[in-house]
Amino acid sequence: MAPISFTSLFGTSGRRAVESIVPRRTFADVVLPAATRRALDLALAQVTQHDLIFNRWGLGERHPTGLALAFNFAGPPGTGKTICAEAIAHSLGRRLLLVRYAELESLWMGETPKNVAAIFRTAREERAVLLFDEADAIASRRSMTANHGFERESNTVVSVLLQELERFDGVVVFATNLAAMFDPAFERRIRTHVLFEMPGEAEREQIWRVQLHPARTPLAADVDFRALACRYEVSGGDIRNAVLKAALAAAAEPGADSAKRIHQRHFETGIEEVIAGKRVMRQSLFAEDPSVAADANLLVSAAATRVSRLVFYACAIAGIALLVAAVALITALLK
C-alpha cells in the first residue's frame, strides 16, 4: 500500500490518527439485535447493488454528485459499530481506513482540512472503506458567528468534508455516540442511519459464548452464561473486556496449567470490575439523578471537543507571536 501523505499521521497522544486495516472480522463475529441486523443488511445491499442502480440503470447520469454510500452508525460504546464497519469492508474485499479525527486534528491553522482531503484521496486510490471514529468531532454543527480562528477552522473542516463526500464514490461510515451533534447538512448526504442499541438478554448470552473458543477454552462446570446475561445489562464491548479479565484471573491462580478452569466467579468478578471502571468514568459534579448525569456528560463531551480546539489554536497563536517577537528583538539588537 502506498504511504499516506498526511501532515500529522500521529496525534498528540501518540496514537495513530489514520490506520489502514486488512479486515478479518465478519458479521459472524458480532451479535446484534434483530432490528440493527436488518438495517445493516439493507446498508450492505445498497453497496452491492450500487453498480446496478447508478451505472446499469443510469441513475448516475441524473445524479452525478452525492454518489458516496455514507452510513451513520450511532449508539453507545461497545455495541459493535467498529466491528460492523470492518465486516462491510470484509464483505467487499477492501481495506478499512480507520480515521480517529480527535488525533488527526492539527495544531497548525489550515492543516486539518488538508488532512481530511488527503484521507479521501487515499481512500479513492486504494478503494478503501472509510471509517470516521467519534465522527461527531469532525461533523459537528458549524458555528453561525465564527468570530474566532478555531471556529472558522472548524467550519472549514466541515465544508471540506461535505465537498469530499459529494465527489467520493466509495463507502464512508461515520461512527458516533453523539449523532445529535452532527451538522444538519450531513442529513441528505448520509444514505442510511443505523441505530446500535444495547443488546437484550438473549443477545448478551450469545455474546458471552462467542467470546470464548468452543474447544480450547477451559470452562468449569458452574459457568452459567444465561445467569450472567440476566444479571448484567451491559454492552458487547463490556462483555469482551470481562471475559479477558476472567481468563487472566483464572490463569493467574496457583497450580498446574492443565488443572486451571474459568469459573463463574471469575466472570462475575470480571464484569463487576468493568462496571466499576465505567462508574468511575461517569463521575459528575451534577445531580445524582442518572438522567441528569447522562445529559450532563453529553454536554461535557461536546464542550470538551470545542475547548480542546481552542486550547490548541491558542497555543499555536501564542507560539507564533513569541517567535515573531524574538525575531524582531534579534533584528533590533543587530542594527
Helices and strands as residue ranges (DSSP letters): E 18-21, G 27-29, H 34-48, H 50-51, I 52-56, H 59-62, E 69-74, H 81-92, E 96-100, H 101-104, H 111-126, E 129-133, G 135-137, H 149-167, E 171-176, G 179-181, G 184-186, E 192-195, H 201-210, H 225-231, H 236-252, G 257-259, H 264-281, H 290-334
